Amino acid sequence: MPKQTFFNLPKQKRDLITRLALEEFASHDYHSASLSKIVERAGIAKGSMYQYFGGKKDLYLYLFNLVGQAKLSYITSKVPDPESLDLFSYLKELMMASAGFEIHHPLEYRMGMRVVYGDSPFKEEERQQMKNAVVDFYKGLLIRGIERGELDPDLDVDAAAFLLSAVSLELGSFIMNRLDLDSEDLQSSKIDWEALEPILDTVIALIKNGIARR
């Protein structure tokens, strides 16, 4: 994690270093990402970076935590209380918020995908724990859906939770491809949100057809 010297920097400089580091780790796997490139673009000496962070891994973990906090905060601000909606309405709201974060924060999304699928300082069991946390979240939703009579009581909860977690991880990429979005569109927020909802409705309908109570 950052040293106190990093937090002592002016906010503008902290934000610059954070943004440039995020760009580097979003564009390269962990072992290919270069601290030298980050400090060169930031206009600081490489030795200064070691005054702010213990090393490359510390910087990476700091960014990883920032990305997680940013996504959680974004989704929490957009999604209603799950108790106020039926399961499929809640899933749609959750997917809409998740897609919105991934579309409006492409660097954070790309870094997150590299954490899950690329090389990283995390051990394989640590990455599996991250994936399991997502699966466990969906298991909780599915069990509640069964208890409320919304889902097939004989549903294979493990398989359904795996399906939902896989969809959630790839949804952003699917939507960007379906809407033919490029990096310029993302940076300028030229998003056709009216075209997004029918895509999510289709995804939810396919899920509902498989797991809803007949």
N, C-alpha and C positions, 0 to 999 in steps of 0.2 A: 504494500500500500504506500501512498505518497508519504514523504517525510514532511515535517512541519515547514521546511524551507519552501516547498512547493506551494503550500497554502499561504505563505507570506508574500508570494508574488502578487502583483496587481491582477485583478480579475481578468482583464483583457489578455494578459500574457498567459494566464492559466488556461483560458478558453482556447487560445491559439494553439498551445501545445497539445491540449486534449483533442482538438479537431484534427490537427495534422496527424497525430498518432492514430486516431480512429480511422482516418483515410488510409493510412499505411496498413493497418491490421485488417481492414475490410477488403483491401485489394490483394493481400498476400497471406499465405499461410504463416503460422507463427514463426517457423524456422527461416522462412524467406524474408520476413519483414525486417527492415533495416532501421536501427536507431540512428545511424549516420544520416540517412535521408531525412528523418524527422527533424533532427537538430539543424541540418543544413537549411531546410525550408523554414524553420522557426527562427533562423538567424542567431543561434546560440552555440556556445562551445559544447562539444560532446561531454566534457567533464562536468558541465553544469547539470546535465540530465542525471548524472549519478549523485548530484547533490539533492535532486528532487525525488528520485526513486532509487531503490536498491539495485535495480537492473531492469532488463527487458521484461522478465516475468512479472515484477511488481507493477510495471506500467500496464502490462496486458491485463492483469487481474483487476487493476483499478478501472480500466475501461470496461471490462466484462461486468463489473458491479454497477457501473453507471448505466450501461445498456439495460441490464435487468431492472434497475430502479425506474428508468425512464419508461420502459414498456409497461411495467406494473402500474405506474402512476397514470399513464395514458389510458389503459384499458379500464382501470378503476373509475376514472372520470367519465367514461363513456357508457359503461354497461350497468343496467339497473340491477337491483337486488334479485338474485335468482329465484327467491321465494315468490316474487311478484309476477312471474311469467311461467308458462308451460316450458318444458324442456327444450322443445324445438325452436320456440321464439327466443329463448335465452341463448341457445347455440348460435342462432343467426346474429344476435346482438354481439355476442362474443367474437364471432368470426369477422363481423363488420369492423369492430374496434381493432382487432388484431391486424386485419388487412390495412386499415387506415394507418396504423402505426408503421407497418412495413413499407407502405407506399410513401408516406411523408418522412420517414426516417430510413432511407435506403442503406446508408452506411452502417447504422446500428443493426439493421436486419442482416446485411451481408456478413458482418462480423459474427453475429449470433449463429448463422449457418456454418461458418468456418469452425466455430467452437464445437458444433455438433458433428460435423462431417469431415473437417479437415484436421491437420495436425495442430496440436496445441500443447501447452505445458501441463494440461490436465491428464491424469492417468486415465486409462480406459474405464476403470471402475467408477471414477468420478464422473466421467461423461455419461456413463450408463445410469448413474444416480440422477443426473439431470433429466434424462429421458424418462426414467421411472417416475419422477415427480410429476411430469406432465400426464403420464398414463394414470397415476393415482388420482390426480385431479378429476379426470374424466370418469374414472371408476366411481368416484363419489357422486357425480352428477347422474350417472346411469342407475346406480342403486336407488337414489332418491326418485328417479323417474319410474322405476319398477314399483316402489312403495306407493307412489301416487297413482298407479294404474295407467301410466302413459306409455309404458313399454311392455313388450312381450315378457311375461314372467319367466319364461324359459330361456331368455336371452343369455348368450355367452358373454358375460360382462368383460372378461379379459380380452377377448377378440374384438369386441366393440370399442373398448377403450383404446386398444392398439390402433384401430382404424381411425378414430377421432384424433388421436395424437399425431398420426402420420399426416392426416389432412391438415391439421393446424400448422405443422411445420412447413408444408409445401404450398399452402394456400396463397401466400404473397406472390411467389413465383408464378403460380398458375394464373392469377388475376392479371399480373403484369403482362404475361404472354397473351392472354385472351384479349386484353384491351390494347395490345400492341404499344406498350409504354416503353420509352427509352429514358436514359439518364437525364436528358434535358427536360423531358416532361415532368419527371419526378422533382427536379430541382426548382421548376417554376410552378409546381402544383397544378399542372394542367390535367386534372383528373376528372373524367366524366362519371360523377358519382351516381347519376341516374342509370348508367350502364352497369355499374357494379352490383346493384341490388338484385337484378335478375340472375346474375351469375351465382350469387350466394343462395338465392331461392332454389336454383337447380341443384346445387350441392346439398342443401338441406333436404330437399325432396328425395334425393337418392338415398341419403342416410335414413330418413324417416321411413322410406319404403322397406328398408332392411330391418329396422329395429323397433318400429312402433307396434303397439298392441293391435292385433287384428280385430 
